[in-house]
Amino acid sequence: MQIVKKILAVILGLVIGSVFIGLVEKVNSTMYPLPEGVDSSNMEAFKAFVASLPQQAFILIFIGHICGALVGGLVAWLIVRSTIIPSMIVGALFTVAGLFNLFTISHPWWMWTEVALYMPAAYLGTRLFKR
């Protein structure tokens, strides 16, 4: 039964962390909306749009991604509380997703530093409420 709880912790950590990231990206998209006529399902047009964004848009996304990993790690920790392994799995999976995102869509060079921060952010999430 303990393994089921750990798997659930990872899944919920990923889902809630991703929802957090989605909310930040929603805020970002209201600040920097797609231009008229640009179809977000057209990957080439979307890549061109992302390349045209100002640095401020990427800063908000950077913070959102790291905070999403922190929230995901926190959720996993709150479910299990006996080990940080589910939180670290959440951080590792966010790292893989972040790498995929960076390889798929062009980002400023400094956005690559976020890959090194997902695991520490998930770990920090475990420490927020640890007693």
N, CA, C and O atoms as a GROMACS GRO file, in nm:
protein
  524
    1MET      N    1   0.082  -0.120   0.000
    1MET     CA    2   0.000   0.000   0.000
    1MET      C    3   0.087   0.127   0.000
    1MET      O    4   0.048   0.229  -0.057
    2GLN      N    5   0.202   0.120   0.062
    2GLN     CA    6   0.292   0.236   0.070
    2GLN      C    7   0.339   0.277  -0.069
    2GLN      O    8   0.354   0.396  -0.096
    3ILE      N    9   0.363   0.180  -0.158
    3ILE     CA   10   0.409   0.213  -0.293
    3ILE      C   11   0.300   0.287  -0.370
    3ILE      O   12   0.330   0.377  -0.449
    4VAL      N   13   0.175   0.248  -0.348
    4VAL     CA   14   0.063   0.317  -0.415
    4VAL      C   15   0.058   0.462  -0.369
    4VAL      O   16   0.034   0.552  -0.450
    5LYS      N   17   0.080   0.485  -0.243
    5LYS     CA   18   0.079   0.621  -0.189
    5LYS      C   19   0.193   0.704  -0.250
    5LYS      O   20   0.175   0.822  -0.279
    6LYS      N   21   0.308   0.643  -0.269
    6LYS     CA   22   0.421   0.714  -0.328
    6LYS      C   23   0.396   0.746  -0.475
    6LYS      O   24   0.430   0.854  -0.523
    7ILE      N   25   0.336   0.651  -0.546
    7ILE     CA   26   0.303   0.675  -0.687
    7ILE      C   27   0.200   0.787  -0.697
    7ILE      O   28   0.212   0.876  -0.781
    8LEU      N   29   0.099   0.782  -0.612
    8LEU     CA   30  -0.002   0.887  -0.608
    8LEU      C   31   0.061   1.022  -0.577
    8LEU      O   32   0.024   1.124  -0.635
    9ALA      N   33   0.158   1.023  -0.485
    9ALA     CA   34   0.227   1.148  -0.449
    9ALA      C   35   0.300   1.206  -0.570
    9ALA      O   36   0.296   1.327  -0.593
   10VAL      N   37   0.365   1.121  -0.647
   10VAL     CA   38   0.436   1.168  -0.766
   10VAL      C   39   0.336   1.223  -0.868
   10VAL      O   40   0.356   1.331  -0.923
   11ILE      N   41   0.229   1.148  -0.892
   11ILE     CA   42   0.130   1.191  -0.991
   11ILE      C   43   0.066   1.324  -0.949
   11ILE      O   44   0.057   1.416  -1.030
   12LEU      N   45   0.023   1.333  -0.824
   12LEU     CA   46  -0.039   1.458  -0.779
   12LEU      C   47   0.061   1.573  -0.776
   12LEU      O   48   0.025   1.686  -0.807
   13GLY      N   49   0.185   1.545  -0.739
   13GLY     CA   50   0.288   1.649  -0.742
   13GLY      C   51   0.308   1.703  -0.883
   13GLY      O   52   0.320   1.824  -0.903
   14LEU      N   53   0.311   1.612  -0.981
   14LEU     CA   54   0.325   1.655  -1.120
   14LEU      C   55   0.204   1.734  -1.168
   14LEU      O   56   0.217   1.837  -1.233
   15VAL      N   57   0.085   1.684  -1.134
   15VAL     CA   58  -0.037   1.751  -1.180
   15VAL      C   59  -0.049   1.890  -1.118
   15VAL      O   60  -0.073   1.988  -1.190
   16ILE      N   61  -0.034   1.899  -0.988
   16ILE     CA   62  -0.052   2.029  -0.922
   16ILE      C   63   0.062   2.125  -0.958
   16ILE      O   64   0.038   2.244  -0.976
   17GLY      N   65   0.184   2.074  -0.968
   17GLY     CA   66   0.295   2.158  -1.013
   17GLY      C   67   0.273   2.208  -1.155
   17GLY      O   68   0.302   2.324  -1.186
   18SER      N   69   0.220   2.122  -1.241
   18SER     CA   70   0.191   2.161  -1.380
   18SER      C   71   0.078   2.262  -1.387
   18SER      O   72   0.082   2.354  -1.469
   19VAL      N   73  -0.023   2.245  -1.303
   19VAL     CA   74  -0.133   2.343  -1.298
   19VAL      C   75  -0.078   2.479  -1.256
   19VAL      O   76  -0.116   2.582  -1.312
   20PHE      N   77   0.012   2.480  -1.157
   20PHE     CA   78   0.074   2.605  -1.114
   20PHE      C   79   0.148   2.670  -1.230
   20PHE      O   80   0.134   2.790  -1.255
   21ILE      N   81   0.226   2.590  -1.302
   21ILE     CA   82   0.300   2.643  -1.418
   21ILE      C   83   0.202   2.695  -1.523
   21ILE      O   84   0.225   2.800  -1.582
   22GLY      N   85   0.094   2.621  -1.545
   22GLY     CA   86  -0.006   2.664  -1.642
   22GLY      C   87  -0.069   2.798  -1.605
   22GLY      O   88  -0.095   2.881  -1.693
   23LEU      N   89  -0.092   2.818  -1.476
   23LEU     CA   90  -0.148   2.947  -1.431
   23LEU      C   91  -0.050   3.061  -1.458
   23LEU      O   92  -0.090   3.168  -1.503
   24VAL      N   93   0.078   3.037  -1.429
   24VAL     CA   94   0.179   3.140  -1.456
   24VAL      C   95   0.187   3.167  -1.606
   24VAL      O   96   0.199   3.282  -1.648
   25GLU      N   97   0.182   3.062  -1.686
   25GLU     CA   98   0.187   3.081  -1.831
   25GLU      C   99   0.062   3.153  -1.882
   25GLU      O  100   0.068   3.228  -1.979
   26LYS      N  101  -0.052   3.130  -1.816
   26LYS     CA  102  -0.175   3.202  -1.852
   26LYS      C  103  -0.158   3.352  -1.825
   26LYS      O  104  -0.197   3.436  -1.907
   27VAL      N  105  -0.101   3.385  -1.709
   27VAL     CA  106  -0.074   3.526  -1.678
   27VAL      C  107   0.020   3.584  -1.784
   27VAL      O  108  -0.002   3.695  -1.833
   28ASN      N  109   0.122   3.509  -1.818
   28ASN     CA  110   0.219   3.554  -1.918
   28ASN      C  111   0.151   3.576  -2.054
   28ASN      O  112   0.182   3.672  -2.125
   29SER      N  113   0.058   3.487  -2.088
   29SER     CA  114  -0.008   3.501  -2.219
   29SER      C  115  -0.106   3.619  -2.222
   29SER      O  116  -0.138   3.669  -2.330
   30THR      N  117  -0.152   3.663  -2.105
   30THR     CA  118  -0.235   3.785  -2.105
   30THR      C  119  -0.147   3.909  -2.118
   30THR      O  120  -0.188   4.011  -2.174
   31MET      N  121  -0.026   3.900  -2.064
   31MET     CA  122   0.067   4.013  -2.075
   31MET      C  123   0.130   4.020  -2.214
   31MET      O  124   0.156   4.128  -2.266
   32TYR      N  125   0.153   3.903  -2.274
   32TYR     CA  126   0.216   3.894  -2.406
   32TYR      C  127   0.133   3.799  -2.493
   32TYR      O  128   0.173   3.686  -2.517
   33PRO      N  129   0.017   3.848  -2.541
   33PRO     CA  130  -0.073   3.760  -2.618
   33PRO      C  131  -0.017   3.727  -2.756
   33PRO      O  132   0.065   3.799  -2.812
   34LEU      N  133  -0.066   3.614  -2.810
   34LEU     CA  134  -0.033   3.579  -2.948
   34LEU      C  135  -0.085   3.687  -3.041
   34LEU      O  136  -0.197   3.735  -3.022
   35PRO      N  137  -0.008   3.726  -3.140
   35PRO     CA  138  -0.057   3.825  -3.237
   35PRO      C  139  -0.176   3.770  -3.315
   35PRO      O  140  -0.192   3.648  -3.329
   36GLU      N  141  -0.259   3.859  -3.365
   36GLU     CA  142  -0.374   3.819  -3.446
   36GLU      C  143  -0.326   3.731  -3.562
   36GLU      O  144  -0.226   3.760  -3.628
   37GLY      N  145  -0.399   3.624  -3.585
   37GLY     CA  146  -0.369   3.538  -3.698
   37GLY      C  147  -0.266   3.430  -3.672
   37GLY      O  148  -0.246   3.343  -3.757
   38VAL      N  149  -0.200   3.433  -3.557
   38VAL     CA  150  -0.101   3.330  -3.526
   38VAL      C  151  -0.174   3.213  -3.461
   38VAL      O  152  -0.243   3.229  -3.361
   39ASP      N  153  -0.157   3.097  -3.520
   39ASP     CA  154  -0.220   2.975  -3.470
   39ASP      C  155  -0.119   2.903  -3.380
   39ASP      O  156  -0.012   2.865  -3.425
   40SER      N  157  -0.155   2.886  -3.252
   40SER     CA  158  -0.061   2.824  -3.157
   40SER      C  159  -0.036   2.677  -3.188
   40SER      O  160   0.061   2.620  -3.137
   41SER      N  161  -0.119   2.615  -3.270
   41SER     CA  162  -0.094   2.476  -3.307
   41SER      C  163   0.006   2.465  -3.423
   41SER      O  164   0.057   2.357  -3.452
   42ASN      N  165   0.034   2.578  -3.488
   42ASN     CA  166   0.136   2.582  -3.593
   42ASN      C  167   0.271   2.603  -3.524
   42ASN      O  168   0.304   2.715  -3.484
   43MET      N  169   0.349   2.496  -3.511
   43MET     CA  170   0.471   2.501  -3.432
   43MET      C  171   0.571   2.603  -3.485
   43MET      O  172   0.637   2.670  -3.405
   44GLU      N  173   0.584   2.618  -3.614
   44GLU     CA  174   0.679   2.716  -3.668
   44GLU      C  175   0.637   2.859  -3.634
   44GLU      O  176   0.720   2.941  -3.598
   45ALA      N  177   0.509   2.887  -3.647
   45ALA     CA  178   0.460   3.020  -3.613
   45ALA      C  179   0.474   3.046  -3.463
   45ALA      O  180   0.508   3.157  -3.421
   46PHE      N  181   0.447   2.943  -3.383
   46PHE     CA  182   0.460   2.958  -3.238
   46PHE      C  183   0.605   2.981  -3.198
   46PHE      O  184   0.634   3.064  -3.112
   47LYS      N  185   0.697   2.908  -3.261
   47LYS     CA  186   0.840   2.927  -3.233
   47LYS      C  187   0.884   3.069  -3.269
   47LYS      O  188   0.961   3.130  -3.195
   48ALA      N  189   0.835   3.121  -3.379
   48ALA     CA  190   0.869   3.259  -3.419
   48ALA      C  191   0.815   3.358  -3.318
   48ALA      O  192   0.882   3.456  -3.285
   49PHE      N  193   0.693   3.334  -3.270
   49PHE     CA  194   0.635   3.421  -3.167
   49PHE      C  195   0.720   3.420  -3.041
   49PHE      O  196   0.752   3.525  -2.986
   50VAL      N  197   0.757   3.300  -2.994
   50VAL     CA  198   0.837   3.288  -2.872
   50VAL      C  199   0.971   3.360  -2.890
   50VAL      O  200   1.018   3.427  -2.798
   51ALA      N  201   1.030   3.347  -3.007
   51ALA     CA  202   1.159   3.413  -3.033
   51ALA      C  203   1.147   3.564  -3.027
   51ALA      O  204   1.246   3.634  -3.002
   52SER      N  205   1.026   3.617  -3.050
   52SER     CA  206   1.007   3.763  -3.050
   52SER      C  207   0.973   3.820  -2.913
   52SER      O  208   0.966   3.941  -2.897
   53LEU      N  209   0.953   3.733  -2.815
   53LEU     CA  210   0.913   3.780  -2.682
   53LEU      C  211   1.027   3.857  -2.613
   53LEU      O  212   1.144   3.826  -2.634
   54PRO      N  213   0.992   3.954  -2.531
   54PRO     CA  214   1.095   4.026  -2.455
   54PRO      C  215   1.147   3.940  -2.340
   54PRO      O  216   1.083   3.841  -2.302
   55GLN      N  217   1.260   3.976  -2.286
   55GLN     CA  218   1.322   3.902  -2.176
   55GLN      C  219   1.230   3.889  -2.054
   55GLN      O  220   1.232   3.788  -1.984
   56GLN      N  221   1.148   3.992  -2.030
   56GLN     CA  222   1.057   3.990  -1.915
   56GLN      C  223   0.961   3.871  -1.921
   56GLN      O  224   0.928   3.813  -1.818
   57ALA      N  225   0.917   3.835  -2.039
   57ALA     CA  226   0.826   3.721  -2.055
   57ALA      C  227   0.896   3.593  -2.011
   57ALA      O  228   0.836   3.507  -1.947
   58PHE      N  229   1.022   3.580  -2.047
   58PHE     CA  230   1.098   3.460  -2.010
   58PHE      C  231   1.129   3.456  -1.860
   58PHE      O  232   1.134   3.348  -1.801
   59ILE      N  233   1.148   3.572  -1.800
   59ILE     CA  234   1.174   3.576  -1.656
   59ILE      C  235   1.053   3.522  -1.580
   59ILE      O  236   1.069   3.443  -1.487
   60LEU      N  237   0.934   3.564  -1.619
   60LEU     CA  238   0.813   3.515  -1.553
   60LEU      C  239   0.798   3.363  -1.573
   60LEU      O  240   0.764   3.291  -1.479
   61ILE      N  241   0.823   3.316  -1.693
   61ILE     CA  242   0.815   3.172  -1.720
   61ILE      C  243   0.920   3.097  -1.638
   61ILE      O  244   0.891   2.992  -1.581
   62PHE      N  245   1.041   3.149  -1.632
   62PHE     CA  246   1.149   3.088  -1.554
   62PHE      C  247   1.105   3.071  -1.408
   62PHE      O  248   1.117   2.963  -1.351
   63ILE      N  249   1.054   3.179  -1.350
   63ILE     CA  250   1.009   3.174  -1.211
   63ILE      C  251   0.893   3.076  -1.195
   63ILE      O  252   0.889   3.000  -1.098
   64GLY      N  253   0.801   3.077  -1.289
   64GLY     CA  254   0.688   2.984  -1.284
   64GLY      C  255   0.730   2.839  -1.290
   64GLY      O  256   0.677   2.755  -1.218
   65HIS      N  257   0.826   2.809  -1.376
   65HIS     CA  258   0.873   2.671  -1.388
   65HIS      C  259   0.939   2.624  -1.258
   65HIS      O  260   0.913   2.513  -1.211
   66ILE      N  261   1.023   2.707  -1.201
   66ILE     CA  262   1.092   2.669  -1.078
   66ILE      C  263   0.992   2.657  -0.963
   66ILE      O  264   0.999   2.563  -0.884
   67CYS      N  265   0.900   2.750  -0.954
   67CYS     CA  266   0.798   2.743  -0.848
   67CYS      C  267   0.705   2.623  -0.869
   67CYS      O  268   0.658   2.565  -0.771
   68GLY      N  269   0.679   2.586  -0.992
   68GLY     CA  270   0.599   2.466  -1.019
   68GLY      C  271   0.667   2.341  -0.967
   68GLY      O  272   0.601   2.253  -0.912
   69ALA      N  273   0.798   2.332  -0.983
   69ALA     CA  274   0.872   2.218  -0.929
   69ALA      C  275   0.870   2.221  -0.776
   69ALA      O  276   0.859   2.116  -0.712
   70LEU      N  277   0.881   2.339  -0.718
   70LEU     CA  278   0.874   2.352  -0.572
   70LEU      C  279   0.737   2.308  -0.521
   70LEU      O  280   0.728   2.232  -0.424
   71VAL      N  281   0.631   2.355  -0.585
   71VAL     CA  282   0.495   2.318  -0.545
   71VAL      C  283   0.474   2.167  -0.564
   71VAL      O  284   0.416   2.102  -0.478
   72GLY      N  285   0.522   2.113  -0.675
   72GLY     CA  286   0.509   1.969  -0.698
   72GLY      C  287   0.582   1.887  -0.593
   72GLY      O  288   0.529   1.787  -0.545
   73GLY      N  289   0.704   1.930  -0.558
   73GLY     CA  290   0.778   1.862  -0.452
   73GLY      C  291   0.708   1.873  -0.318
   73GLY      O  292   0.705   1.777  -0.241
   74LEU      N  293   0.652   1.988  -0.291
   74LEU     CA  294   0.578   2.010  -0.166
   74LEU      C  295   0.456   1.918  -0.158
   74LEU      O  296   0.432   1.855  -0.055
   75VAL      N  297   0.380   1.910  -0.266
   75VAL     CA  298   0.261   1.824  -0.267
   75VAL      C  299   0.300   1.679  -0.245
   75VAL      O  300   0.237   1.609  -0.165
   76ALA      N  301   0.404   1.633  -0.314
   76ALA     CA  302   0.448   1.494  -0.296
   76ALA      C  303   0.490   1.471  -0.151
   76ALA      O  304   0.460   1.366  -0.093
   77TRP      N  305   0.560   1.567  -0.093
   77TRP     CA  306   0.604   1.553   0.046
   77TRP      C  307   0.484   1.549   0.142
   77TRP      O  308   0.482   1.469   0.235
   78LEU      N  309   0.386   1.635   0.120
   78LEU     CA  310   0.270   1.640   0.209
   78LEU      C  311   0.190   1.510   0.205
   78LEU      O  312   0.125   1.475   0.302
   79ILE      N  313   0.195   1.439   0.094
   79ILE     CA  314   0.123   1.312   0.083
   79ILE      C  315   0.199   1.200   0.153
   79ILE      O  316   0.138   1.118   0.222
   80VAL      N  317   0.330   1.194   0.135
   80VAL     CA  318   0.409   1.081   0.186
   80VAL      C  319   0.470   1.109   0.324
   80VAL      O  320   0.451   1.031   0.417
   81ARG      N  321   0.542   1.219   0.336
   81ARG     CA  322   0.607   1.264   0.460
   81ARG      C  323   0.713   1.172   0.520
   81ARG      O  324   0.780   1.210   0.615
   82SER      N  325   0.730   1.054   0.468
   82SER     CA  326   0.829   0.963   0.527
   82SER      C  327   0.958   0.957   0.446
   82SER      O  328   1.060   0.909   0.496
   83THR      N  329   0.954   1.005   0.324
   83THR     CA  330   1.072   1.003   0.237
   83THR      C  331   1.061   1.115   0.135
   83THR      O  332   0.952   1.156   0.096
   84ILE      N  333   1.176   1.164   0.092
   84ILE     CA  334   1.175   1.269  -0.010
   84ILE      C  335   1.182   1.213  -0.152
   84ILE      O  336   1.182   1.289  -0.248
   85ILE      N  337   1.188   1.082  -0.166
   85ILE     CA  338   1.204   1.021  -0.298
   85ILE      C  339   1.093   1.062  -0.394
   85ILE      O  340   1.125   1.098  -0.508
   86PRO      N  341   0.965   1.058  -0.357
   86PRO     CA  342   0.863   1.104  -0.453
   86PRO      C  343   0.883   1.249  -0.496
   86PRO      O  344   0.861   1.282  -0.613
   87SER      N  345   0.924   1.334  -0.405
   87SER     CA  346   0.949   1.475  -0.440
   87SER      C  347   1.066   1.486  -0.537
   87SER      O  348   1.062   1.567  -0.629
   88MET      N  349   1.168   1.405  -0.518
   88MET     CA  350   1.283   1.409  -0.608
   88MET      C  351   1.247   1.352  -0.745
   88MET      O  352   1.299   1.397  -0.847
   89ILE      N  353   1.157   1.254  -0.748
   89ILE     CA  354   1.109   1.203  -0.877
   89ILE      C  355   1.032   1.313  -0.949
   89ILE      O  356   1.047   1.331  -1.070
   90VAL      N  357   0.949   1.386  -0.876
   90VAL     CA  358   0.878   1.500  -0.935
   90VAL      C  359   0.979   1.598  -0.994
   90VAL      O  360   0.964   1.643  -1.108
   91GLY      N  361   1.082   1.633  -0.918
   91GLY     CA  362   1.185   1.725  -0.967
   91GLY      C  363   1.255   1.671  -1.090
   91GLY      O  364   1.282   1.746  -1.184
   92ALA      N  365   1.284   1.541  -1.090
   92ALA     CA  366   1.351   1.480  -1.206
   92ALA      C  367   1.261   1.482  -1.329
   92ALA      O  368   1.309   1.508  -1.440
   93LEU      N  369   1.133   1.456  -1.311
   93LEU     CA  370   1.041   1.457  -1.425
   93LEU      C  371   1.020   1.598  -1.478
   93LEU      O  372   1.005   1.618  -1.599
   94PHE      N  373   1.018   1.697  -1.389
   94PHE     CA  374   1.013   1.835  -1.436
   94PHE      C  375   1.142   1.871  -1.512
   94PHE      O  376   1.137   1.948  -1.608
   95THR      N  377   1.254   1.817  -1.470
   95THR     CA  378   1.380   1.840  -1.540
   95THR      C  379   1.373   1.785  -1.682
   95THR      O  380   1.413   1.852  -1.777
   96VAL      N  381   1.322   1.663  -1.697
   96VAL     CA  382   1.308   1.602  -1.829
   96VAL      C  383   1.213   1.684  -1.916
   96VAL      O  384   1.242   1.710  -2.033
   97ALA      N  385   1.100   1.725  -1.858
   97ALA     CA  386   1.004   1.808  -1.933
   97ALA      C  387   1.067   1.942  -1.972
   97ALA      O  388   1.046   1.990  -2.083
   98GLY      N  389   1.143   2.000  -1.881
   98GLY     CA  390   1.210   2.127  -1.910
   98GLY      C  391   1.311   2.113  -2.023
   98GLY      O  392   1.319   2.200  -2.111
   99LEU      N  393   1.387   2.005  -2.022
   99LEU     CA  394   1.482   1.980  -2.130
   99LEU      C  395   1.410   1.964  -2.264
   99LEU      O  396   1.452   2.020  -2.365
  100PHE      N  397   1.302   1.888  -2.262
  100PHE     CA  398   1.224   1.871  -2.385
  100PHE      C  399   1.176   2.007  -2.437
  100PHE      O  400   1.186   2.035  -2.556
  101ASN      N  401   1.125   2.090  -2.348
  101ASN     CA  402   1.077   2.223  -2.383
  101ASN      C  403   1.191   2.307  -2.442
  101ASN      O  404   1.173   2.374  -2.544
  102LEU      N  405   1.305   2.304  -2.380
  102LEU     CA  406   1.418   2.385  -2.426
  102LEU      C  407   1.471   2.337  -2.562
  102LEU      O  408   1.513   2.418  -2.644
  103PHE      N  409   1.468   2.206  -2.584
  103PHE     CA  410   1.514   2.154  -2.713
  103PHE      C  411   1.411   2.176  -2.823
  103PHE      O  412   1.446   2.186  -2.941
  104THR      N  413   1.283   2.185  -2.785
  104THR     CA  414   1.176   2.197  -2.883
  104THR      C  415   1.154   2.341  -2.927
  104THR      O  416   1.133   2.368  -3.045
  105ILE      N  417   1.158   2.434  -2.831
  105ILE     CA  418   1.128   2.574  -2.859
  105ILE      C  419   1.250   2.657  -2.821
  105ILE      O  420   1.308   2.639  -2.714
  106SER      N  421   1.288   2.747  -2.907
  106SER     CA  422   1.402   2.833  -2.883
  106SER      C  423   1.378   2.925  -2.762
  106SER      O  424   1.273   2.988  -2.751
  107HIS      N  425   1.475   2.930  -2.673
  107HIS     CA  426   1.470   3.014  -2.554
  107HIS      C  427   1.602   3.090  -2.543
  107HIS      O  428   1.701   3.050  -2.604
  108PRO      N  429   1.605   3.198  -2.467
  108PRO     CA  430   1.734   3.265  -2.442
  108PRO      C  431   1.829   3.167  -2.372
  108PRO      O  432   1.784   3.075  -2.302
  109TRP      N  433   1.957   3.186  -2.392
  109TRP     CA  434   2.056   3.093  -2.337
  109TRP      C  435   2.045   3.076  -2.186
  109TRP      O  436   2.066   2.967  -2.134
  110TRP      N  437   2.011   3.184  -2.115
  110TRP     CA  438   2.008   3.178  -1.969
  110TRP      C  439   1.892   3.093  -1.917
  110TRP      O  440   1.894   3.052  -1.801
  111MET      N  441   1.791   3.064  -2.001
  111MET     CA  442   1.681   2.977  -1.957
  111MET      C  443   1.730   2.835  -1.932
  111MET      O  444   1.666   2.760  -1.858
  112TRP      N  445   1.843   2.797  -1.992
  112TRP     CA  446   1.896   2.663  -1.970
  112TRP      C  447   1.937   2.642  -1.825
  112TRP      O  448   1.948   2.528  -1.780
  113THR      N  449   1.960   2.750  -1.751
  113THR     CA  450   1.998   2.734  -1.610
  113THR      C  451   1.884   2.678  -1.526
  113THR      O  452   1.908   2.621  -1.420
  114GLU      N  453   1.760   2.693  -1.573
  114GLU     CA  454   1.648   2.641  -1.495
  114GLU      C  455   1.654   2.489  -1.482
  114GLU      O  456   1.603   2.434  -1.384
  115VAL      N  457   1.714   2.422  -1.578
  115VAL     CA  458   1.724   2.276  -1.572
  115VAL      C  459   1.798   2.232  -1.445
  115VAL      O  460   1.765   2.130  -1.385
  116ALA      N  461   1.898   2.309  -1.406
  116ALA     CA  462   1.974   2.275  -1.285
  116ALA      C  463   1.898   2.310  -1.157
  116ALA      O  464   1.942   2.272  -1.049
  117LEU      N  465   1.788   2.380  -1.168
  117LEU     CA  466   1.716   2.427  -1.049
  117LEU      C  467   1.590   2.346  -1.014
  117LEU      O  468   1.536   2.362  -0.906
  118TYR      N  469   1.544   2.261  -1.104
  118TYR     CA  470   1.422   2.184  -1.076
  118TYR      C  471   1.439   2.093  -0.955
  118TYR      O  472   1.352   2.090  -0.868
  119MET      N  473   1.546   2.019  -0.949
  119MET     CA  474   1.568   1.927  -0.837
  119MET      C  475   1.584   2.003  -0.705
  119MET      O  476   1.519   1.966  -0.607
  120PRO      N  477   1.667   2.107  -0.698
  120PRO     CA  478   1.675   2.182  -0.573
  120PRO      C  479   1.541   2.244  -0.533
  120PRO      O  480   1.510   2.253  -0.414
  121ALA      N  481   1.463   2.289  -0.631
  121ALA     CA  482   1.332   2.347  -0.599
  121ALA      C  483   1.239   2.241  -0.540
  121ALA      O  484   1.170   2.268  -0.442
  122ALA      N  485   1.236   2.123  -0.598
  122ALA     CA  486   1.153   2.014  -0.544
  122ALA      C  487   1.200   1.977  -0.404
  122ALA      O  488   1.119   1.950  -0.316
  123TYR      N  489   1.331   1.976  -0.385
  123TYR     CA  490   1.386   1.946  -0.252
  123TYR      C  491   1.344   2.054  -0.151
  123TYR      O  492   1.305   2.023  -0.039
  124LEU      N  493   1.352   2.179  -0.193
  124LEU     CA  494   1.309   2.288  -0.105
  124LEU      C  495   1.162   2.272  -0.067
  124LEU      O  496   1.123   2.304   0.045
  125GLY      N  497   1.082   2.224  -0.161
  125GLY     CA  498   0.941   2.198  -0.131
  125GLY      C  499   0.923   2.099  -0.018
  125GLY      O  500   0.828   2.110   0.060
  126THR      N  501   1.014   2.003  -0.007
  126THR     CA  502   1.004   1.904   0.103
  126THR      C  503   1.041   1.968   0.236
  126THR      O  504   0.997   1.920   0.341
  127ARG      N  505   1.118   2.072   0.233
  127ARG     CA  506   1.168   2.134   0.356
  127ARG      C  507   1.075   2.242   0.412
  127ARG      O  508   1.091   2.283   0.526
  128LEU      N  509   0.981   2.287   0.333
  128LEU     CA  510   0.895   2.396   0.378
  128LEU      C  511   0.811   2.360   0.498
  128LEU      O  512   0.788   2.443   0.587
  129PHE      N  513   0.763   2.235   0.502
  129PHE     CA  514   0.676   2.194   0.612
  129PHE      C  515   0.732   2.076   0.690
  129PHE      O  516   0.660   2.013   0.767
  130LYS      N  517   0.859   2.046   0.672
  130LYS     CA  518   0.919   1.933   0.746
  130LYS      C  519   0.946   1.976   0.889
  130LYS      O  520   0.995   2.085   0.915
  131ARG      N  521   0.912   1.886   0.980
  131ARG     CA  522   0.934   1.917   1.122
  131ARG      C  523   1.025   1.815   1.182
  131ARG      O  524   1.056   1.823   1.301
   0.00000   0.00000   0.00000
